[in-house]
């Protein structure tokens, strides 16, 4: 399916049309014979041929699409005009040159273009042989015939190179435009995933603390005020995280994320235990695990009705870092929504694996390929 022409492409094509008229300068060869051997008949014939070529050239320039049937007809008309004019005006060899110059930009196949060059040369040679006898009204000198064929191949061959270069430039520009469009789409998807994970987690914490403050408002106003202050601080944090998600998520690291998870689970009455060293991770891997932890904690708070959550980091013998999150909540009906889908896409983008099972709670297992890096001697001991 043909893509619509962009505004830049339209401007580029219009500019190319305007510049094309400069090549009419080569029609000056038509007027060499009338100038050096002036005659009314020769001048009238040359001016008539020049007017016809102007119409043909205008048709060719307007039919800018490669492979356009109009272009092919204009090229054929130019060549026939040269054959008709060449026997009585040697400057008509310029029409053969125009034909050779047009063909590479109108036909993609270089082999077909070369075949047409050879066919043109043979036709010109045959015409030269037919009209080579001197002393007649229509006469073509052999030097003119060979010069026309020579220029046909030289200029035509050069234009094959320029046409291929132009096609390569167009292809490269289209590839770059496609890459920009794909990058924009990927960025929108990333922002959508990150906003879901960041806001889902933080808003859940705000709801929990607001509900707790509401229950404490009458019997413990001081504690309620503390919870309200936490709600305000969490809301400010959410605003900052939204800005980070839009500009590109910048994780504060797994230790900070673990502390945030502990606070969120504690507000929901869920204890968190984690007793294992953190594996050596690259920044992208750490970001994926941080966002996965947020999504898992948010789901525990919203749906699990759990009392305990356990996290464990290990490194397997098959070269994978494993991150396990499990809870003791009710066994839910697993449904992969935007959050879990985003988690899976992030893990798979790093060549990892994600598995989720439901049996006496939910278990989320993330496995990321191990990369060589200095070990991070940080451990999580949150109980």
C-alpha positions in Angstrom: 0.0 0.0 0.0 1.5 3.3 -1.1 2.1 5.8 1.8 0.8 9.4 1.4 3.4 11.9 0.4 4.6 14.0 3.3 4.8 17.8 3.2 8.7 17.6 3.0 8.5 15.2 0.1 6.0 17.4 -1.8 8.3 20.4 -1.3 11.3 18.4 -2.4 9.5 17.2 -5.6 8.4 20.7 -6.4 12.0 22.0 -6.0 13.3 19.2 -8.3 10.7 20.1 -10.9 11.9 23.8 -10.8 15.5 22.8 -11.1 14.9 20.4 -14.0 14.3 23.2 -16.4 17.9 24.2 -16.2 18.7 21.1 -18.3 17.1 22.7 -21.3 20.5 24.4 -21.8 21.5 21.2 -23.8 19.0 22.1 -26.5 21.4 24.8 -27.5 23.1 22.1 -29.7 20.0 22.2 -31.9 20.8 25.7 -33.1 24.4 25.1 -34.1 23.6 24.1 -37.7 21.1 26.9 -38.2 23.6 29.4 -37.0 26.6 28.2 -39.1 24.5 27.2 -42.1 21.5 29.6 -42.0 18.4 28.9 -44.0 14.8 29.7 -43.4 13.8 26.1 -43.8 16.4 24.9 -41.3 15.4 27.6 -38.8 11.7 26.9 -39.0 12.2 23.2 -38.7 14.5 23.6 -35.7 12.1 26.0 -33.9 9.2 23.6 -34.5 11.2 20.7 -33.1 12.3 22.9 -30.1 8.6 23.8 -29.4 7.6 20.1 -29.6 10.4 19.2 -27.2 9.4 21.9 -24.7 5.9 20.2 -24.5 7.4 16.8 -24.2 9.9 17.9 -21.5 7.1 19.6 -19.6 5.2 16.4 -19.6 8.2 14.4 -18.4 8.9 16.9 -15.5 5.3 16.9 -14.4 5.1 13.1 -14.3 7.5 12.9 -11.4 6.6 9.4 -10.1 9.1 6.7 -11.0 7.7 4.2 -13.3 4.8 6.5 -14.4 3.5 5.5 -17.8 3.5 9.2 -18.8 7.2 9.4 -18.2 7.8 6.3 -20.4 5.8 7.9 -23.3 7.7 11.2 -22.9 11.0 9.4 -23.1 9.9 7.5 -26.2 8.7 10.7 -27.8 12.1 12.4 -27.1 13.9 9.5 -28.8 11.6 9.5 -31.8 12.0 13.3 -32.1 15.7 12.7 -32.2 15.4 10.1 -35.0 13.2 12.4 -37.1 15.5 15.4 -36.7 18.9 13.8 -36.8 19.1 13.4 -40.6 18.8 17.1 -41.2 20.1 18.6 -38.0 23.2 17.0 -36.4 22.4 18.8 -33.1 19.4 16.5 -32.7 21.8 14.0 -31.1 21.0 16.0 -27.9 17.6 14.2 -27.8 19.4 10.8 -27.6 21.4 12.2 -24.7 18.2 13.4 -23.0 16.7 9.9 -23.5 19.8 8.3 -21.9 19.6 10.8 -19.0 15.9 10.1 -18.4 15.9 6.3 -18.4 17.9 5.6 -15.2 15.6 7.9 -13.2 12.5 6.2 -14.6 13.4 2.5 -14.5 14.7 0.9 -11.4 16.4 -2.1 -13.0 19.9 -1.2 -14.1 20.0 -4.2 -16.4 16.8 -3.1 -18.3 18.3 0.4 -18.6 21.5 -1.0 -20.1 19.4 -3.1 -22.5 17.6 0.0 -23.7 20.9 1.9 -24.1 22.2 -0.9 -26.4 18.9 -0.9 -28.3 19.1 2.9 -28.8 22.7 2.7 -29.9 21.8 0.0 -32.5 18.9 2.1 -33.8 21.1 5.2 -34.1 23.7 3.1 -35.8 21.2 1.8 -38.3 19.9 5.3 -39.0 23.4 6.5 -39.5 24.0 3.7 -42.0 20.7 4.5 -43.8 21.6 8.2 -44.2 25.3 8.1 -44.4 25.5 8.9 -48.1 26.6 12.5 -48.7 25.1 14.9 -51.1 21.4 14.2 -50.1 19.0 16.5 -48.3 19.0 14.0 -45.4 22.5 13.1 -44.4 24.2 11.8 -41.2 28.0 11.9 -41.1 29.6 8.9 -39.4 31.4 11.0 -36.8 28.1 12.4 -35.7 26.7 8.9 -35.4 29.6 7.7 -33.3 29.6 10.8 -31.1 25.9 10.5 -30.4 26.4 6.8 -29.3 29.4 7.7 -27.3 27.6 10.5 -25.4 24.6 8.2 -24.9 26.7 5.7 -23.0 28.8 8.2 -21.1 26.0 10.4 -19.9 23.6 7.5 -19.5 26.1 5.5 -17.5 26.8 8.5 -15.2 23.1 9.0 -14.6 22.7 5.3 -13.6 25.1 6.0 -10.8 23.2 9.2 -9.7 19.8 7.5 -10.0 21.0 4.7 -7.7 22.4 7.2 -5.2 19.1 9.1 -5.2 17.1 5.9 -4.6 19.4 4.9 -1.8 19.0 8.4 -0.2 15.2 8.1 -0.5 15.2 4.6 1.0 17.5 5.8 3.9 15.3 8.8 4.6 12.2 6.6 4.7 13.9 4.2 7.0 14.9 7.0 9.3 11.3 8.3 9.3 10.0 4.8 10.1 12.6 4.5 12.9 11.5 7.8 14.4 7.8 6.7 14.2 8.6 3.4 15.8 10.7 5.1 18.5 7.8 7.5 19.3 5.4 4.6 19.5 7.8 2.7 21.8 8.2 5.8 24.0 4.4 6.2 24.3 4.1 2.5 25.3 6.8 2.9 27.8 5.2 6.0 29.4 1.8 4.2 29.5 3.4 1.2 31.3 5.4 3.3 33.7 2.5 5.6 34.5 0.4 2.6 35.2 3.0 1.0 37.5 4.0 4.3 39.3 0.6 5.7 39.8 -1.0 2.4 40.6 1.4 1.8 43.4 1.5 5.3 44.8 -2.3 5.9 44.6 -2.9 2.6 46.4 -0.6 3.8 49.2 -2.5 7.1 49.4 -5.8 5.3 49.6 -4.6 3.0 52.4 -3.2 5.9 54.4 -6.3 8.0 53.9 -8.5 5.2 55.0 -6.3 4.6 58.1 -6.4 8.3 58.9 -10.1 8.3 58.6 -10.4 5.4 61.1 -8.0 7.1 63.5 -9.4 10.6 63.3 -11.7 10.3 66.4 -9.8 7.9 68.6 -6.2 9.0 67.9 -6.1 12.5 66.2 -2.3 12.8 66.6 -1.7 9.5 64.7 -4.3 10.6 62.1 -2.4 13.8 61.5 0.8 11.8 61.0 -1.0 9.6 58.4 -2.4 12.7 56.6 1.1 14.2 56.5 2.3 10.9 54.9 -0.6 11.2 52.4 0.6 14.6 51.4 4.3 13.5 51.1 3.2 10.5 49.1 1.2 12.7 46.8 4.2 14.9 46.2 6.3 11.8 45.5 3.7 10.6 43.0 3.9 14.0 41.2 7.6 13.7 41.0 7.4 10.1 39.8 5.0 11.0 37.0 7.4 13.6 35.8 10.2 11.0 35.9 8.0 8.5 33.9 7.4 11.1 31.2 11.0 12.1 31.0 12.4 8.6 31.3 12.2 6.6 34.5 15.2 6.9 36.8 15.1 4.3 39.5 16.6 5.1 42.9 17.8 1.5 43.2 16.5 -1.7 44.7 17.3 -0.8 48.3 15.2 2.3 48.1 12.4 0.4 46.3 12.5 -2.3 49.0 12.0 0.3 51.7 9.1 1.8 49.8 7.6 -1.6 49.3 7.9 -2.3 53.1 6.1 0.9 53.9 3.3 0.2 51.4 2.8 -3.4 52.7 3.0 -2.3 56.3 0.2 0.2 55.7 -1.9 -2.7 54.4 -1.0 -4.9 57.4 1.3 -7.1 55.4 4.8 -8.1 56.7 7.7 -8.2 54.3 10.7 -10.5 54.6 13.7 -10.5 52.4 16.9 -12.2 53.3 19.2 -12.5 50.4 22.0 -10.5 48.7 21.2 -8.4 45.8 22.7 -9.7 42.5 25.0 -7.6 40.3 22.7 -5.7 38.0 23.0 -3.2 35.2 20.9 0.0 35.5 18.3 -1.3 33.0 17.9 -4.6 34.9 17.6 -2.8 38.2 14.9 -0.5 36.7 13.0 -3.5 35.4 13.1 -5.2 38.8 12.1 -2.0 40.7 9.0 -1.6 38.5 8.2 -5.3 38.7 8.4 -5.0 42.5 6.0 -2.0 42.5 3.5 -3.8 40.3 3.6 -7.0 42.5 3.3 -5.0 45.8 0.4 -3.0 44.3 -1.4 -6.2 43.4 -0.8 -7.7 46.8 -2.2 -4.7 48.5 -5.3 -4.5 46.2 -6.2 -8.1 45.7 -4.3 -10.6 47.8 -5.7 -10.2 51.3 -2.3 -11.4 52.5 -0.5 -11.2 55.8 3.0 -11.9 54.7 5.1 -11.3 51.6 8.5 -12.8 50.9 11.1 -11.7 48.4 14.2 -13.6 47.4 17.1 -12.9 45.0 19.2 -15.8 43.7 21.6 -16.6 40.8 21.0 -19.9 39.1 23.6 -22.2 37.5 22.1 -21.6 34.0 23.2 -18.0 34.0 20.0 -16.2 35.2 19.4 -13.8 38.1 16.1 -14.9 39.7 13.8 -12.6 41.7 10.9 -14.3 43.5 7.9 -12.5 45.1 5.3 -14.6 46.9 2.5 -14.0 49.3 0.2 -16.0 51.5 -3.1 -14.5 50.3 -6.2 -16.0 48.8 -5.8 -17.8 45.5 -7.0 -15.4 42.8 -8.1 -15.9 39.3 -5.1 -14.8 37.3 -5.9 -12.1 34.7 -3.0 -10.4 32.9 -4.0 -6.7 32.7 -1.9 -3.7 31.7 0.3 -4.0 34.8 1.4 -7.6 34.3 1.6 -7.2 30.6 3.9 -4.2 31.0 6.0 -6.2 33.5 6.3 -9.1 31.0 7.3 -6.8 28.1 10.0 -5.2 30.2 11.4 -8.5 31.3 11.3 -9.9 27.8 13.0 -6.8 26.4 16.1 -7.8 28.4 15.9 -11.4 27.2 14.4 -12.5 30.5 11.5 -14.8 31.5 8.4 -14.1 33.7 6.2 -16.7 35.2 3.2 -16.3 37.5 1.5 -19.1 39.5 -1.4 -19.1 41.9 -1.3 -21.7 44.7 -1.8 -20.6 48.3 -1.2 -17.1 47.2 0.5 -15.7 44.1 4.2 -16.3 43.1 5.9 -14.1 40.6 9.3 -15.3 39.3 11.4 -13.0 37.2 14.6 -14.4 35.6 17.1 -12.1 33.8 20.2 -13.2 32.0 23.4 -12.7 34.0 26.0 -10.2 32.8 29.5 -10.0 34.1 29.9 -7.2 36.5 31.4 -6.6 39.9 29.2 -8.0 42.7 27.0 -5.7 44.6 27.5 -6.6 48.3 24.2 -5.2 49.4 21.7 -7.4 51.2 18.1 -6.9 52.0 17.1 -7.8 55.6 13.7 -6.4 56.0 11.4 -8.3 58.4 
